[in-house]
Amino acid sequence: MGSGEEDTGGGGGAVRGAVLKALVVVGGVLLLRRLRRSTTRWDHARAVADALSGEKFSREQARKDPDFFNLRMLTCRATEMVDGSRVLYFEQAFWRSPEKPFRQRFYMVKPCPKEMKCDVELSSYAIGDAEEYKNFCDRQKDQRPQPEEVIAIQINSNVHTCASRRRVLNRMAS
């Protein structure tokens, strides 16, 4: 009786050991693949565009500083250029009246040229007809100006900012 129980327990232990080894090998392979995958300049640009997108409030800063207003900043994807650059629509409004933005811009996010010492280039474009783009992100996609119209906007001003991805993401986190 004692030897029969040992055989059953030993077989189960061998199977468990084999499964554990297989899991370790598979985990190791996945970890190596993850570590070997290089991050490209385009990956950095996409990460910055994703970090800028969405709805953000300055509530905390307004709470600490009575001279500062609680603002709503809303950013969404407007279109993608042929070269892969992302164009984002950005608007700022007071949080109590988000339907009345006081600042609207287009941001173009793309990797810096290799000769520049930065990761991501962020260009800011003023919008000529602000009324046409008001509440762009809150509209249904078929109610928005089409990508061709976004690309063909009259550029009133153009500001380039180059920054490392880490600096942009750290500023957004704080």
C-alpha positions, 0 to 999 in steps of 0.5 A, spaced: 500 500 500 505 504 501 509 503 495 502 504 490 501 511 494 508 513 492 508 511 485 501 516 484 504 522 488 511 521 484 507 521 477 503 527 479 510 531 482 513 529 475 507 532 471 507 538 476 515 539 475 514 539 467 509 544 467 513 549 471 519 548 467 514 549 461 511 555 464 518 558 466 521 557 459 515 560 456 515 566 460 523 567 459 522 567 451 516 572 452 521 576 457 526 576 452 522 578 446 519 584 450 526 586 452 529 585 445 523 589 441 526 596 440 522 603 441 522 607 435 522 614 434 515 613 432 513 609 438 515 615 442 511 620 438 505 615 439 506 615 446 506 623 447 500 623 442 496 618 447 498 622 453 496 628 450 489 625 448 483 625 453 480 630 458 484 633 463 482 639 468 487 643 472 482 642 479 488 641 483 492 647 481 486 651 482 485 648 489 492 650 491 492 657 488 486 661 488 488 666 482 488 660 478 482 657 474 479 650 474 480 649 466 478 643 462 483 641 457 480 636 451 484 633 446 482 628 441 485 625 434 483 630 428 487 626 423 493 622 421 498 625 416 501 621 410 508 621 413 504 618 420 504 624 424 498 625 428 494 631 428 490 633 435 485 638 436 486 641 443 481 646 446 481 649 453 475 652 456 472 654 463 470 647 467 463 650 468 462 652 461 466 647 456 461 648 450 465 655 450 472 654 449 476 660 449 483 657 446 483 652 440 489 649 437 491 643 432 497 640 435 502 635 430 506 630 433 511 627 430 518 624 431 524 629 431 529 629 425 535 625 427 539 631 427 536 634 432 537 632 439 530 631 441 525 625 441 518 628 439 516 635 435 510 638 437 507 643 432 502 648 434 497 651 429 492 656 431 485 655 427 482 660 422 475 659 423 474 657 431 467 657 430 467 651 425 471 647 430 468 648 437 467 642 441 470 638 435 471 632 440 464 632 443 461 631 436 460 625 432 465 623 427 460 624 421 459 631 424 466 634 424 470 637 419 473 632 415 480 630 415 482 633 408 479 640 411 483 639 417 489 638 413 488 644 409 486 649 414 489 656 414 495 656 419 495 663 423 501 661 427 506 655 428 510 654 434 515 648 434 517 645 441 522 639 441 522 635 447 524 629 450 518 624 451 520 623 458 520 630 460 513 631 456 510 625 460 513 627 467 510 634 466 503 630 464 503 626 470 504 632 475 
